[in-house]
């Protein structure tokens, strides 16, 4: 079964009433924002890959003469039984992501390579803090840049709720703006008869709350369905698809959330990374499947959707002694969705020559991840450069929004 709740900061109000393990999405209490000037109804999904994605193994620079020697047995190749999928004459995509490759060919997916946040010290905890808070250093605030986006949107007639997917709200969505939480859970919930009695009770005592409760229960039924029930032998990879499937159902509703954030754990591949097959391949297959669930679940909404996939930092350019990679710096950001101006790998490639590696070990970052995200927020949601530089990503004026990412 699935669970929806309204989350606010700093505390949850009585209107976030829990119903014996089930709670409701109080969409009616969320702020309203202006429609896009061109009539679009944009959706934005932020996917955080926690553990540091090996960007060189996901989108491999096969045209760089030093790549194969550095990545050794886990390097991708353009031929063989598990050949990578060539994106252009230089970069190739991991074979575990055929659906992303299709989106790329359809010009609805793009990659930004050699990208990083301002953080450089390779601690997962601090790196994730910087990635999600939007500040240049760790430990600065307990709010996230995506929550500040919600606060910055111009007010209007359209509900622009944000969906926090998972048992806890990711830092990127924490803050003063209210959000709605949803996560697939296995706990039993109130049966339909009990729920409807509560709806009837609150319609008489608190009509606004009763209306929100009824709406939330309806959305909860939309999110779950038979295809959301746990399957035998399920694992983390299958869970990626399940989570994306439920979130897409909620986001496809006319009065559903327009913005969502979710995190997938387990990308710390110190050992047995596996190259074209193995652990990383399974994870990438799960991510590929999640993107398909968003595409199919959002239906007609997909054309106005951008999915941003980011990670806290990359991994070492050189394979380690346990057939894996260690904490690094430069990595990739992935963009997918009908609103993406895709079919491109965007990179100021620094090369993998020993003298070009960051601190002699990592892919050198040449693009600030904040510039990528700012470009999406500017063109997709209409946020101004000053708001992006001062409020969403404070003290980031030097990271100018990357233009042309959204069509």
N, C-alpha and C positions, 0 to 999 in steps of 0.2 A: 504494500500500500504506500501511498505517498502523502506528504505533509506540506501544507502551506501555512505560512505565518507572516504577519507584518512585523518588520524589525525597525525600531527607531533608535535614535541615540540621544542622550546617554542611557535611557532606560525604556523598557517596553511598557506601553500604557495598558489600562484595563481592557481596551478594545482589541488587544491581541489575545483574546480569551482562548485558552487551550481547552479542547474538548476531549479529555481522556486520551491524550496522545495525538489527536487530530486537532489542527488549528486552521484558521481561515485567513485568506488573503484579503485584506481590507483595502481593495483598490479604490473605493470611494473616498478614502481619506488622503490619498496621495495627491501631490500638487499637480496642476495642469500647466502645460507648456504650449507654445505657439506651433502651429503646423509649419512645415518647410515652405518657403516662398514659392517653390515650383510645384507644390501639391504632393510631393513625395511623403511617405510615412516611414521614415528610416528606422531600421533596427541595427543595434550594435551589440556584438557578443565578444567578450574578452575571455580568452582561455589562457590560464597560467599553467605552464609545465614546470612543476617544482622538482628540483634535483639537478638542473643544468643539462639542457639538451646538447648533444654533440652535433653542432651545425655542420661540421665537415663530413660527418657520416650520413646526414640527412639530405643535404644538398651538396654533393661532392664536386670540388673544382677539378674535374678530370683533366682539364687543359693546363693545370699548373704542374710543371715537371717534378716538383718536390712532393706532391701530395701522396703518391703511392708509397714512396719510401718512408714517409713519416707515419702514415696510418697502417702500414704493414698488412698483416693478415685480415684486418677489419676494413681495409680500403675497398670502396666500390670500384667496379670496372664496367666498361661499356659493352663487354661481351661475356659469354659463359652462361651457365644455367640460371644464374640469378643476376642477370645484367641490370644495371641501373638504367633509368629512362632518361635519355638525353633531352634537356630542356632547350639548349642552344649548343653552339659549338664548344662551349667551355664548361658549363655546369650540367650535372645529372642528378636526378631525383632517386631516392631510395626506392627499390622495387616494391616495398611494402605499402606504398601510397599511390596505387593506380587511380583512385577516385580524385585525389588532389591533382594528379597529372591530367586527368580529363578536364577538370575545371580550368587548369592552366591552359590547355589547348583551346578551350572555349573562351579564353580571355576573361575568366572570372576568378582567377587566382594569381597571386604574385608573391615573390620572395624578395626580402631585403637581406643581403649577406654582409658579413663583417660588421655586425651591429652589436651594440652593448649599451647598457645604462652607464651613468657616470661612475659606478662602483667598480673598484679594482682589486679588492683584497681577498676574494675567493671564499668567503664564508657564506654557506647557504642561508643561514638565518639573516645575516645583514643584507645579503644580496637580494633576497626576496622582499625584505623591508623596503629597500630602495626602489625595486621594481614596482611594488604595489602602492607605496606612499606617494611616489612622485617627487620626493625630495632628493637632493644630490647625495645626501649622506644618511646612514641608518640612525634609528632611535630618535628621530626628530618629532614625530607626531603619531597619533593613533587614528588618523583618517587617511583615506585613499583618494587618489586622483580621480577615479571614476565617480565617487560620491560628490566630489567638488564639481565635476562636470554637471551633475544633476542640479546642483545649487546655482550654476551659472547659466543654465538655459533660459531663454526669454519666456516669461509666463504667457499663457493664452488659454485656449479652450480644450486642448487635448491632454489627456492623462499621459504622463511620461513616467511610468513606474519603472523601477529597476529590480531585477530578479537576482537574488543571491542564491546560487545553487550549491547545495552541500549542507552538512550538519552544522557548520558554523559559517558566518559571513566572512568571505575573504577580505583581507585588509583593504584591498583596492576599492571595495564598496562600503567600507565603514565610514561613518561621519554623521553630520547633522541632517542630511537629507534622508527621509524615510525610504526603506527598501522592503521588498517582499521576499521571504525566504521559502525555498522549496528543496526537499531532498527525498529520494526514494528510500523508504524505511520498511522494516519488517514487523514493526510493532502493530498490534491490532488497533483499529480505530473505532470510533463510535459508529454503530450501525445506522442505516438510513432512517429508521423509525425514530431513534433517539435524537439524531441530528435535526430532523424536521420538527420534532417537538420543541427543541431549543430555539429553532428559527421562529416558530409560532409564538413562543414565550417572549422573545425579544422584540418581535414586531409590535407587541402591545406595550412593553415597558420602555423600549428604546428603539423606535422605528429605524433610525439611521444605522444602528448597530445590527438590527435584524436584517436589513437589506444587505449590508456588507457581509454578514455571515452567510446568507443565502447565496450570494454571488461567489464567495470563497469556496463553499462546498461544491458548487457547480464547477468551478475551475479545477478543484481537486479531482473531481470525477473525470474531467477532460484529461488531466495530466496522467492519471493512472491507466485505466483500461487494461484489458487482458494482456496486451503486449508489454506491459510494465511489470508484470509479476515475475519474481525471481525464477530463473531457470536452473535446472540441475547442472552442476559442474560449472557454474558461473565463476568468473574471475575478474581481475581488475580491468582487463582489456574489454571484456563484455560489458562491464559496468560503465565504461566511457560511452558506449553506444546508448545504454539505457538512460544515463543521465541526460545526454544530449536529446534523446527522443522525447523525454518528458518536458524538458525546458522548451523545446521547439513547439510542442503542443500549446503550452501556455502563451508563448510569444506570438503565435499565429492568430490568437483571438483578437477581435476588434478592440476590446477593452483590456487586452493583456499588456504585459510589460514590453517596453521597446528596447530596454537595455538589460544585459545580463552579464554576470561574471561567474566563472567556475574555475576550479583548479584540479589538475590531474597530477597525482604524486608518482614517485618511483623512477624518475629519469636520471638518477645518479648511477652512471654505468662505469664504476671503477674496475669491474671485472666481468669477463665473459660478455662483452658487448655484442659480439656476434656478427658484425659486418652485415652482409645482405640477408642473413638468417640468424635467428637467435633472439636474445632478450630485447635489444633495441628494435628489431624488426617487429616483434609482437606489440611493443608499445606504439610504434608508428602505425601499425595496422589498426590498433584501437583508435588512435587519433583520426586516421583516415575515415574509419567508420563513423566516428562522431560527427565529422564534417558532412558526411552523407545524410546522417539523421537530421542535422539542421536543415540541409537543403530540401529534403523530402518533407519534413515536418512543417516547415514554414510555408511551403507551397508557393502561392503567388507573392507572399511577403519576401521571398528570397531575393527577388530582383532589387529590393531596396535594403538589402542586408550587407553588412561588413562584419566578418569574423577576424579578429586580431589574435594571433597565437604568439605568445612571448614566453621567455624563460629568463632566470635571474642572471646567468652568464653562460659561457660556452665551456669547452673542454680542451685539454691539451692537444696540440697538433700531432704530437708523437704518441704512439701506442705505448702503454706501460707493460710491465712484466707479467700482468695477469690478464692479458688480452682485453684490456679496457682502456679507458682514458681518465685522467685526473682533472681536477677543477681548473678551468681555464678562463678565458676572457671573451673574445669575439665569438659570435654565433649567428643565428638567423632569426628573423621574424617572418611569419607566414601571414598572408592576407587571403581571405576567400570570401566569396559572396557575389551575388548578381550585381551589386553596385561597385565592385572592384574593377579598376581599369587594369586588367591582368595580362597574362601571357608574357611576363617579363621577370627576369632576375635583375634587381637593381643593386649595384655594388660598385664602389670605388675599391677595386680589388688590391690588397696590399702585397700580395704574393706570399708564398710560404718559404722563401729563401731564409736560411738561418739568420741573416742580418736583419730581415724584415719582421721576424716574429716578435711579439710583445714579450719583453723580458726573456727573450731567447727560448720561449716555450709555447706561446699561444698565438692563435690567429689575432692579428692586430685589428682592433675595431676602428673603422673609418667613418661610421655613421652612428649618431646618437639615437638610441631607441626612442627618446622623447620626441625627436623630430618626426619620426615615422608616425607615432601616435597622434601628435599634434596635427599632422597633415590630414589624417582621417577625421579627427574631431572638427577641424576647420571646414573641410569640404563636405563632410557627411552630415554633421549636426549644426554647422553654421557658427561655431564659436570664433570670436575674434582673436587676433594674435596677442593682444595685450592681456586678455583674460587667460589665455593659455600660458603665457609667460609669467604671470604674476599670481594667479590663483590656482589653476589646475596643476601646473608644474612650477612652483615658486622658484624665482631666481634662475630661470632657464632661457633668458632672452637670446643667448648665443645659439641655442638649438632652434633654428628657424623651422617652421612647419615645412615638411616635404610636400611639394606640389604634385598634383596629377595622379594621386593614388586612387581616387574615387571618380568614377565616370558620371 
